[in-house]
Amino acid sequence: MSRAAVTGEELDLRRVAEREEALYDALATSDVTAFEDLFAEDCTYIHSTGIAETKTENVLGQAHGVHQHGRTRAVSGSTRLLGEVAITRGLIDMLDTAHDEPFTIRLRQTLVWVREDGDWRLLLRQATRIPVV
């Protein structure tokens, strides 16, 4: 039996999916080192509250406990490659915390990845909170 060769596009889609999962892991653990690696230098991270942060602002927020998230899980989504850019759109469920009380929110998010320094890095994250039905 012969296995079909994996294309460069398939490898890129797999790697973007791995990086997305690494982002969710970093959100759950506030892993500053992971964020430093995952984010492009000029990353803009837009929260569902509308607050937009630079890479530095978001990493500092993670380091100082401003952002307290639990497990994030992809509900649905897809990624499209456009050369050196990949765009992921979909729904996620995120465990969040307000006033020390955990709750789950559903977000519609867009992630824009760029190939930078040989790997995919997050250039833009934008999320909008939607009701859980």
Salt bridges, closest charged atoms under 4 A:
ASP12 OD1 - ARG115 NH1 3.02
GLU18 OE1 - ARG15 NH1 2.96
GLU21 OE2 - ARG71 NH2 2.44
ASP25 OD1 - ARG71 NH1 2.89
GLU36 OE1 - LYS55 NZ 3.54
ASP37 OD2 - ARG19 NH1 2.72
ASP37 OD1 - ARG121 NH1 3.10
GLU41 OE2 - LYS55 NZ 2.79
GLU53 OE1 - HIS47 NE2 2.79
GLU53 OE1 - HIS67 NE2 3.19
GLU84 OE1 - ARG115 NE 2.78
ASP93 OD2 - ARG73 NH2 2.97
ASP93 OD1 - ARG106 NE 2.72
ASP96 OD1 - HIS69 ND1 3.34
GLU116 OE2 - ARG121 NE 3.90
ASP119 OD2 - ARG15 NH2 2.61
ASP119 OD2 - ARG19 NH1 3.55
